[in-house]
Structures are given as structure tokens and as C-alpha cells.
């Protein structure tokens, strides 16, 4: 297995964090910046996600020359997911950061990874009886300057929409071989694909695929959802150290973490580390979080020779995997530190001696996990980014809710336990026995500093539904008069200066973390930019507009146009399964609303952004079609009409979301299998129903 977690050249000494004492400090009062002042579902301080799009060709086997078109399309549908895997594999092989000992070390290497299984395919077009094309979109995560690196080192060409276009070498994998995806016998494990480079594979086995890479909109920073983690007054954590071949780091790091927990006030079930190795009961600690008591229990797991977790034995490997599976089932937090890599998930045991104790990406979808419990996963190892998508494939987490997964986008430092203790510090760090919440941005920066020899690029998947306002804030205290932070009541509140007066507020990362009529703005402390806090949108606590109701609604959606010209929803004279899809938006107010920068997205990605000057008139509609030339649309009311480059609405169920320029959700429209009935859908109160007639741009 390609277990690639790097051995560091030396050790760094880091100061202890999460200490239980604090020296008295003098409060400094931040001041809000004026309106003209400036500062400059994945979040990272050092990486970001990108879309990769292109059009590729499928060639059917010769026997399909005499087949019916229905039979050919059935075969095309079978081959599309296999071709997506092929593209994803060779893209990942090119992008992934490599070490000097890799046989293809000189090929690519951009500190980026594909998100395995994150695919969209659109617009199947027949070229001839045996050849069909389809458009595809995949996702990758990589360094913040990936586009400029591709431009310099891959002959990438800049496009008008900000994307970079380049040609990727793809191995010529036969249709039969593409389907060989049985566990441990996948086609890409065989030569010449396992260590692919176009210079060694041979020109006759390589073709080139044109790709465009475009950055995704960045998620906002947010806090871990502590209130949900501690909802029942308990926090249970399973911490696993995967077997290490460098220097038994699984044992060394487990012991270092054990000692760190004792230094933080945790109680061990045994009186020594040596005894703990045979008694894996939880270490426990009691703290206060937002005024409520919380009991913390942390169990450490690693392969200890001569015990039931001996990593060199099949029984030990099974025990470690059994405990990790149990942790995913019942614990709020599961942490892993060890060897990993694309497709290889969590390596718990000695893979040189036993195939047991190896929880791979492909097995994550089958884990028994609670669907209604918020959980946090740390995947600390080499190139674990793809595990984010692996967890979204689990039915219990398919809605991308109730789960945060912290992963890496490059090598990780095998020689230190600091990442584990940093993460634990964010979960259970206290001052004077009181828990101190941490933003993911703060935590990821600290984790990124774990090595000075390479950039690991930690990031978190699933952050978009996390709190973007301080989780321990007293919202009712906003704009109350104060002299000190304590006057504001909540542990997350601050006393700041606004227009010459001291007022209560709380920290935020975006407007979504503040109540309606408030905005999230930077402050300055002693002339330096500091944290962001909620303040009235009017800049005055004496002028706070009353909350208003919803202003926009998604009033009609067509995901499955009817057959024939009846399905020609945009009126351009041609029925298209993709271009005639549409989303209708209704202005519920008596005033026009500027839509510039607003976006429509589905469960996968952003699909359309309204251009400069876009607006929706009072009590009127706008319609966004899946494609086509808006100049050719006929038979529509006099409303705003727009054409996207594919809405990709899923016929079997999807969620359409309208967001404003600040990424705040303005309206959503969720539907199920009713989307595939050749009819548009409208809202009937709180439920979705199919409409007898599609009425884009008009009342339903």
C-alpha cells in the first residue's frame, strides 16, 4: 500500500496549549471600522476547492454497431461512471504532491487531490453509432495558488471566466478494464497505471483530455458546533494511532497524548502508562461549557505488542478496526493519526503482516453512523482529502449535515503528536475550568504550523452549517450599554466602541452569524485589525430596522422536461433534457431587488451566478433556464430570463438554493422523486407538488 505519511527530519518544540490557568489581563476595547474601511461545504486557511470540467468521449464495443439506440444508450450509461473514475484517477496522479522516492516523482506534483466520487455528468451527445460525448464536472482540493501553478507549469491558458485550461495525459484504459474495480484488484493497481507517467507508459497508451479548472466560492470560517457536541452534557472521543514503520510513532504518540491529557487535568483509569496499555478505559475530565457541566471521556487506541491490539497480528488488526467502527457509531468525535493516502483511508495495523485493521475509503459508506447526531472526524495523515467525499456517501451523512471532517491535502508530519493534542485542545481546552470555543480558522492555522518542511494544508468539510456567530453569545445583549465584557452577560460577548459609545456585541465570521438587521464587520484595536463583530447594519444602535419576512422565493422548478415539443420550456424550438430545465424566482415584495452576484446552487455545486445589472421587479419573476441562447427564447412573459451553462437538476431529488452576494440563503426548494415526472414542481404551502402546466415567469 502507498502509505505516504512523511518522516520529518527533526522535531520542533511547541509551547503547551489549552492550559487550565490564565493570568489577569487588561481589557482592550475594539472599535468598529467605518463603512468605507477594508480588510482583505470546505474551508481551509491554506487550500481551497476547485471545479474541473471538460467533455470526453466514450467508444462502444464493435458489437454495438448493430444494436438499437436504446441498447447503446444503456451501455453509455453503464460506462459513464467508469470513465469518470478513469479521469479522476489520472487527474489525481498528476496533481498529487510527490516525494523523491516515488517512481513518477517528476510528473506533475501540485499539492492537490481529487475528491473521489464527486462527479457530475451532463449532456450526452451522439457522434456516430459507436462514439458518444458527455460533459463532466469533478472537484479537487489544492493549494491556494493552484491556477497560477498550472499556468506556469502545465502550459495552462487563462479563460475569460477565470478558469485555467490545460491538457491532461490520460491512460487508454479499455471498457473491460475500466469496470475492474473490485477491492484490492482495481485496474489502477496494475502497471503501467499504478505509477503512471506519460513518458514511461508509452505514446500508444496515452491520450490527452482538455480540462478547465475553476475555483469554487470559498466557505466562511465558523466555530465547531460546541452546543450540539455538548448537548447531552457528555463528550466521548475515540482517538486512534495507526501503525507506523518509521519509529513506532503509534506507540510514542499515544503515550505523549496520554501524558498531555494528564497535564490538562484528565484522570486515568490506571496509575501508569504501562498499565493503560492493557486497560483501554476512558480518561475523564469535567469542565463547564457555556454555564453547563460537561463530562469528557477520551479513549486512546493503538497497536501494542503482546496485547489484544497487537498491530502485527490479524486479531489485533480486527480489534483496532472493530473499535474504530464502534467509535463512528457512538462517539461524537473520532480522531485518527497515522499512515493514509488516496483510496486507503485509515491504516490501523501493520499492513506488511496482516490485511486486517485497514478501514479504506470504499468502506466508509457502509459504516454504522447516527444520522441525527453531530459528529467530528479528524483524518490526520497523508493526502486524506478524498475522505470528505467518502463520508458524504454514507447514507447517514448524505445530506452533508451533522458532520465535520478535517483532512489534509498533502503530506503530514509523522514525527509529532502535536496535531492530535492541538485538535483535542480545541475540543476540550479550558481556562479556569471553563471551555474556550475555537474557530476552525484558528485551529487549522495552528495545525498547519505542525511542520516547517512541507505544507500539509488542513481543511474541514461540512463547515457551511456550523455557527458563524460565537456559540456562547447572548444575542439579546446586542447593543446594550456596557463598561466591560462581563456587563454583556454571555461568555461570548464583548464590549466594543461604536460611535463613541460602548455597546455589547459578539464575535462573528459572516453576516449569517448575526441577527437580521445586523452585519458582521471588522474592528480595530489600538490601530490594528482585529476580530469581526455583529453591529447594526445602520451603524447605529438607535436605528435598527425591524425584522422583515422573506423577500424572495423559488416558486417553480422543472427538473425533467416532458418529451417532444411539450418539453420545450424555453421556447427556442428544441426540446432539451438539460437546456429546458428551469428555476423560477418570485419577488414577494413591493420593491425591485438587485440580483447581481446572487447564485443558484444544488446539492453539488453552484450552477449559476446572476450577472452585472440583474434585478427582479416588484412582485415579479425571473427565470433561469439550463441553457440555450436567451435571444431565441419565445412565448415567455415579460420578465427577466437568463441562461445557465447547465443546472443539472437531479430527477430523483435535489435541493435548489438561492444565495445572496454574502452567501446568505435567501430561499430553498427541496424535492424528491416527484422531480422525474415530466412536469414542473411548485410549492403548496410547505410541500412540493407537481404542476399540471409549466408556467415559467408567471403565477402558478
N, C-alpha and C positions, 0 to 999 in steps of 0.2 A: 504494500500500500504506500501511497505517496504521502506519508506523514511528514509535513514540512515545517513544523514549528522550529524556529531558528534557535541555535545555541548562541547566547551572547558572548562577546569576547571578554567581558568582565562584569563586575557588579557595581551598581550605584548605591549610595547610601541616601535614603529618603527620610525626612522627618516623619514621626508618628502623626497620625491624623485621627480625628474623631475622639480626642481626649475628653475626659469627663469633668474637666475643670476649666475655668476661664477667668482671666484677670479682669478687674473692673476697667471699663473703657468710658471715655467721654463721648457722648453722642455728637455726631456732626450732622447738621441739618441739610439735606439735599434741596436744591431749588429746581423747579421745572424750567425746561428750555422754552423759549418763545416759539410761536408758530412757524417762524421762518428759519429756526436753527436746525442743523442737520447732524446726523451721525451716519456714519455709514450703516405615503404614510410611513418618510425616512429623514432622520435628522443626524447630521454629523458636523463637527467643527472642522474636520479635515478632509471630508469627502462629500460627494453628492451623487444623486441618481440621474441617469440619462435614459432616453429612449433611443433605440436603434431600429431603424426602419429600412425596408427595401422591398424589392419584387424579385421573386425567384421562380424557377421553372421545375416542374415535375414531368418526368418522361415515363409513360406507362410501358409495361411489358408488351412485346410484339403481339402476343395473342389477343390484346385488346383492340387491334385494328379492325376486327370483325365483330366487336361487341356493340351492344346498344349504348346510346348516350347515358342512359340511366346506370348501366353497369360501369361505364367509365367514370362517371361522377362518384359512384360509390367507392371505387378504387382510389380516386383522387382524395376523397375524404379520409380514407384509411392512411394514405401516405403523408398527408399534411403534418400531423403531429410528429412523425418520424423525421421529416425534413427540418422541422423546427428544432428538434434535438441536434441534428447534424450542424445546423448553422450556429446554434448556441455553443456547441462543443468547440468548434474551430474558432469561434469568436473568443471564447474563454481562453483557449490555448494561446491565442495571440496576445490578449490583453494582460493576462496574469503576470504579476511580478515573479521573476525567476531568480534562483540562486546560482552561483558559479558551478555547482556540481550537476545542474540539470543538463542533459544532453542537447537540449534546444535552447540553451541559455542566451544565445544571440538572436533569438527570434522574438520580436515584439518586446513585451515587458513594460506595461504602462501603469502598474499599481491599480488594476481594475479587474472586476469579476462580473460574470453574467449572473442573473438571478434565475437559477434553473427552474423551469416550469412556468415562468412568467411570459406567456406568449399570447399574441392576438394574431389571427389571420383573417384576411378580408379579400373581397373582390376576386373570385376565381374566374379566370378568363381562358377560353379555349383558343389555342393557337392552331392546332390541327388535330387529327384523330388521336394522336398519342402524346401531345405536349400541351400542358396547361400551366398558366402562371397564376400566382397569388401574391398579394401584398401581405407583409407581416410586420409586426412591431414586437420587439423584445425590450427587456430592461437590463441595465447594467449599473453597477456602482463603481465609482472610481475617484481618483484624485480630483481636486477642485479645478486644476488646470488641464484636465484631460484633452479638451478640444484643442488647445494650443499645442500640446504634445503631439497629437495626431496630425495636426497641420505641419509641424516641423519634421516629424519622423516617419510618417506614413503617407507622405505626399497628399495630405488631406486638402480639399478645396472648400473654402468658405462659401456658404449659400446665403441667400437673402434673408431667410428666416432664422439665421444664427446657427444653423447646423453645420457640421463638417462632413463632407462626402469623401469616402476613400474606398479602395478595392481590397477585399479580404480574400486570402487564399483559403479555399475550401477543398477538402479531400473528396474525390469522386467515390462516394460510397454507394454501392448498388442498393436497389429497392429491397432485396432479400436481406442484405446485411443491416440496413437501417433498422429493420424490425428485430434484430438480435439485441434485446435489452433485458434479458434475464439477469438477475442479480449475480454479480461476480463473473458474468460471462458476456458482458456488453461488448459491442463491436469496437468501441473506442479503447478497450484494454489491449487490443492486439496491434502489432506492428503493421504498417508504419504510423498508425494513428495515435498510439499511446504517447509518443514523444514527438509529435508532428512538427515538421518544419518543411516548407515548400522546397527548400534546397536539397533535402535528403530524401523526400518522398518520391521525387521523380516527376518531371513535367507531365507525363502521360496520366498521372494520378491526381492532378491538381487542376481546379478551375477557379475562376475569380468571381466573387459576388460583390456588387456595388452596394454600399451601405451608407446611410446618413445617421449621424449621431447628434442628438439634440438634448440639451439639459432640461430636466424636469423642474417645475416650480418647487422651490425649497419649502419644506415644512418649517413651522415655527418651533422654537425651543419651548420646552414645557417641563413641569415637575413630574417626578414619579407620582403616581396616584396614591399617595400615602393614606388618605382617608379610606380608600377601598382596601388597601393592603391590611390596615389595622381594624377593619370594620367590626370583627368579632372579638377584638381585644387580644388576638394572638397573631404571631407571625412565625411560620415554620419554613425553614430554609434547608434544602439539601445541597451540600457542596461537594463536588466530585473532582478528583485529581486523576487525570488519565495517565497511564503508564508511560514512563519516559526512558529512552535508551541512552540519553546523554550522560546523566549523572544521578539517576534515581530521584529526579526532581519531584516526582509524585509523592514520595515519602518526605523529602525535605520541605516541600511547600506545605504539605498537610501539617507537619509539625510546626512550621513557622506561623501558619494561620491559627493553630491551636493556641500557641503562646500569645499571639496578638489578641485573640478573644479573651484570654485570661487577663491581659493588661487593660482591657476595656471594662473589666468587672464581671465577665461571664463566669459562671460556676460550672466546673467539670464534674461529670458523674464518677470520675476516678481521681485518685490523688497523684497521678503522674501520667506523663505522655505514654510511657511504655505500657501501662495498663489500659490506656484508652484504645490502643490498637486492637485489643480483644474485647472491648466493650463499647460499641459504637452508639451509645445513647446520646441524646442531645446535650449540648452545652446550653445553659439557660441564663436569661437576664431579664430584669424587669425595668421598664422605663415608662416615662409619661409622654404621650403624643397628643398635642392639642388638648391638654387638660384631662386626657383619659389614660388609664393604665393599660399597658401592652406587655404581654408575656412573649418573649422571643426564645425560640428553640432552634439551634443550628446543629446539624449532624454532618460530620466530615466523613467522606468515603474515599478510600484509595486502596491500591493493591499492596497488602502487607504479607511478606513471605511467611509461610507456615501457618496462615490463618485461613478462615473461610473466604477471604477476599484475595488470596494469593493470585497475583496477576499473571503468573506463569502457567496456571492450570485452567482447564476448561471449567471446573466447578467454581473457581474464583471469578473467572470472567462472567459466568452466568449470574453469580451473586451480585456483582457490581452492576450489571445491566438490569437485573431484577430490581435493585434498589433505586436506580435512576428512573426506571419506568414508574415505580411506586411514587417517587418524588413528583414527577409530572402529574400524576393522578391526584395527589392530595395536598401538596405543598404550594404555598403562594409563590415561592421563589425556588428555582433550580439553577445552580451555577456549575459550570464546567470549565476546568483549566487543564489543557493537555494538547496532544497532537490531533490535528484535524486537517481538512483540505476540501476542495470542491468534491461533492458526492460522498465524502467519507464521514461526515457527522462527528460523533463522539467516540473516540478510541479509548476505552477504559482499561483494557487488558493488553498483555504482551502479544501482539498480532504475529510475532515471529514464532510463537509456540502454540497458540490456540486461536481458532477463528471465533471463539466466544468473546463476549464483552465488547462488541462493536456495534453501536447503535447508529446506523447510517441514515443519510438524508431520506432515502426511499422508505424508511420505516417510520419516520416522524408522523406521516399522515395517519398511521394506524395506532398511534399512542392513545391511551385512555386518558383524556383530559376533560376537566369540567368546562361546560360552555358558559356558565353563569358566574364564574369566579375570575377576578382579575389576577393574572399571574405575570411574573417577570422571569426572563431567562437570560443568563449570561453564557455566551458561547465564546470563550476565550481560547484562541488557538490560531492556527494559520489559515487564512482565507475562508472564514466561516460565513461570509456574506450571504451565500445562497441558502443558508438555513432559514433566513427570514421567510422566503417563499415556501420552503418545506413545511413550516408550521402553519402557514395560511392554507395549505392543502389539507390540514386536519379539519374534519367536519365541525369539531367543537370550536374552532377558531376561524372558520371560513369567512365570517363577517368582518375580520380584521379588527375585532373588538376584544377587550378583556385580555390582552396580551401585549407585552413589550419584549422584544428580542434584541439584545445587544450583541453585535457581531463585529468581525474585523474584515478589512478589505485588502490586507496584505499580510506580511509576516508578523509574528508575535514573539515576544521575548520569553524564551523557555526558562531563563535562569532566575526569574524573580517571582515571588508570590505577591508582589505589590498590587497587581491588578485585582486580585481576589480581595485583599484587605481594603483597597480603595472602594471597591464595589460594596463590600459589607459596611464600610464606614458610611456610605450614602444611605444604606438601608437602616442602620441602627445607630449611627453616630449621635451622641448626646452632648449637652453641656449642662452640668449640674443636674443630671438625670433627666433632662428634657430633650426630646428628639428635635433635631435640626433638619428641616427639609432641604433638599438639594435639587437644583435644576439639572436636567440631563446635560445641558451645555457645560456646566461646571464639572460634572462628573467625567464627561468624555474628554475634556481638556486635560484633566488630571491623569486619566488613563493613557492618553496619547503621549504623555511625558514619561511613560514607563521605560522607554529606551531612547538613547541618543544615537543609535547606529542605523535605525531604519524607522520608517513611518508606518505604524500599524493601521491607522485610520479607523478608529472605532466609530460605530454608528448605531442608532436604535431604530428598529422597525416597529410601527404601530403607535407612533407618538401623537398622531393627529387628534385622538380623543382624550389625551391627557390634559390635566389642568394647566391653563396658560395664565392663571392668576394664582397667587400664593395660596397653597392648600389650607393654611391655618388662618386665613384672613377673616376679619369681622367686616363683612360687606356693609352692614348697617352703620358702621362708624365713618364711612366716606364723607368727607367734607366737614366732619366735626372739628371744633376748635381743640387745640392741644398745645402743651408745652414740651412734653416728652413722648416717646413711643408708647410708654405704659398708659398714657391717657387715652389711647385709642382702643384699648381692650384686647383685641386679638393678638396672638403671638406673631402673626404675620404682618401686622400693621406697622406703619411708620408715620412719624410726624414730620412733614416737609413744609417748605415755604412756597406759598402760592400767592402771587400778587401782594407781597409784603405781609401776609398773614400765615400763621402756622395752622395747617389743616391735616386731618388724618387721611391716609390713603393706604395702599398696599402694593407690593411688587407685582409686575405682570410681564409677559413676554410679547403679547399682541393685544389688539382691541378685543379679541374673543375672550380674554381673561377678565374683562371689565364689564360692569352692567351697561345696559342701554343708556345712552346719553353721556357716556364716559368714553375716553380714549386712552390708550397706553402710550406714554411719552417718556423720553429720556429726561434724566435730571443731571444737574452738575453739582459736585461737592468740592468746594474750595477751588473752583475753576476747572475741575476735571470731570469728564463724562462719567456718570455712574449708572446705577440701575434704572430701569424703567418702572414707572408707577402709573396707576389709574388716576386720571384727572378729568374734570368736566370737559366735554367737547367744546363748550363755550369759553373755556379758560377762566371761568368764574364760578365759585360755589353759590353765588347769588343768582345765577341764571342757568339753571339746569332744566332743559326741556322735559316735559312729561313723556314717559314711555309711550310709544305708538305700537300699533298692531302690525301684522305682516304687510309688506308693501308689494311683493311680487309672489306669484305662484306659478308652478309648472302645471298648466291646465290640461294639456293633451300630449300624448306620446304615441308615435307609431313605430313599433319595432319590427313588424312583419308585414310589409306591403302586400296587398292582395295580388293574385295572379292577373296577368293581362293588363290592359289599359286602365282597369278599375284601380290598379295599384299605382298609377302614375300620379302620386300625390302632389308633386311639384309642377305638374302641368307642362313639362317640356317635351311631351310626345312620346316618351320612352319609359316603360316600367323598369325600375332597377331595384333589386333587393336591398341595395345599400344607399343609393342616392335619394330614394324616395322615403327613407326613414325621416322622421322629423320630431322635433321637440317644440312645443308651443308655450310661450311665456305670457302671462297676463299681468298687467299693471292694475293693482287693486285700488290705487289712489286717484285723487283728482289733480295730480300734478305729474308732469313728464319726469322721467328718471333717466339720467345718463348711464349708459351701459358700457361705455368704453372700459376695457380691462376686465369686465366680468367674464366668467368662464363657465362652461358646461363640462361636467365630467361624469364618468360612470364608475363602476366598482374597480376598474383597472387603472384608468389614467384620465387626464384632461383631454377633452376631444375638440373643444372649440373655444376661442377667446374673441370676444367682441372687439371690432376694430375701432380706430380713432373716429370719433363723431357719432358712434352708435347710441341710440336713445329709443325709449319706448314712450309713446304719448300717453296722456292721462286716460285711464280706463280702457286702454287699447291692448294690442297684442304684438308680439314679434314671433317669427317662426324661423327656426334653424333646421335646414334640410341636411341630409347626409352628404350631399354632393350635387354636382351639376353646375351649370352656368346660370346664375340668377337672372341674367338678361333674357334667358329663354323660358323662364317660368311664366305660365299663363293661368288665368282663371282663379287668381287669388285675390282676396280683399286688399284694399289699400293700406297695408301695414308693412312694417319692417320685415324684410325677408333676407336671409343670409344662407350661404352655402359653406358647409364644413368639408374637410378632407376625410370624411368618414366619421360617423357617430358610433358605429359598431355596437348597436343596442342588441343585447342578448335576447333571443326569442323566448328562452326558458326562464328568464328572471334577471333583473338588474336594478340598480338604483341610480337615477339621474339626479345630479346635484348642481344647483346654480349657486356660484360663489361670487362675492364682490371682489373689488381690487385688493382688499385686505385679507382675502382668503376666508372671510366670514360666510357661513352658509346662509343663503337667502331663501332657498326653497329646495325641497327634495320631492322625488316621485319614485316610490319603490313599487315594483310589480313582480309577479311570479309567472306561472305558465300561461296566464291569460295573454301574455305578450306575443305568443305564437299562433294566434287565431286569425291572421289576415285582417285584423281590424285594429283601429286605434283605441287607445285607452284614455279614460277621463276619470276625474275624482268624483266620487259620490259620497259626500261627507268625508269620512276618514278612510273609506275603502276605495279600491280601484275597480272600475267596471269597463267592459268593452262597449264601444260606441257603435251604433247602427251605421253611422256615416262619418267619415273623416272630415273635419271642418277646420283645416289649418288657417289660423288668422281670424277666426270668427267664433262667436259664442257656441258652446257645445249643446 
